[in-house]
Amino acid sequence: KQEVTQIPAALSVPEGENLVLNCSFTDSAIYNLQWFRQDPGKGLTSLLLIQSSQREQTSGRLNASLDKSSGRSTLYIAASQPGDSATYLCAVKGNQGGKLIFGQGTELSVKP
Amino acid sequence: EAGVTQFPSHSVIEKGQTVTLRCDPISGHDNLYWYRRVMGKEIKFLLHFVKESKQDESGMPNNRFLAERTGGTYSTLKVQPAELEDSGVYFCASSQERGVREKLFFGSGTQLSVL
């Protein structure tokens, strides 16, 4: 049974810092892995999607890596801004069916 | 282009009552998913429609939950009778393409409180 864990549960950093969010999963047989952002009272917004055959994806100040063999993914945020404050969720899609398995998320706060 | 919309945004009901949640996916998206997040837990899958057919309903908690997608457009999720443990945020998501490149678009969710 696939399980996804995100560490830390919460993170507070000063503006301008580079930071890394971690995601680990127990079953390396995945189709893809997605990182989402959720703002309070809002839905989830997909940030980056890494296919199982890929090692990383980049979008602006965001870079996500995937190491299937070790069951890990990281989301790197460069030069953090207060607008980056949100909950970041990692989710994997397994080989069976179309459902996503989510981690509990990391609540990020970037202080001005 | 409109995103995934959900109604209502909030619902407060008493234990034993019935509630129906609605989801309008992005036009043209055949795949529609329901997910739920209860307090303190991770977001969990409930079920998946492809057009009007239930593709996977393995995440539905019990037979008090009934999901429909008549005509393959909008979907409803009915909880009858509601119990305290049904409280949480119910998310709907839709996608156009399945497989390794599938990208889900989520609605803002319905916050359900059962008192």
Interface residues (C-beta under 8 A of the other chain):
Chain A: V4 Y31 N32 Q34 F36 G41 K42 G43 L44 T45 S46 L49 Q51 S52 S53 L89 A91 K93 G97 G98 K99 L100 I101 F102 G103 Q104 G105
Chain B: G3 V4 N31 Y33 Y35 K41 E42 I43 K44 F45 H48 Q55 D56 S58 G59 F91 A93 R98 G99 V100 R101 E102 K103 L104 F105 F106 G107 S108 G109
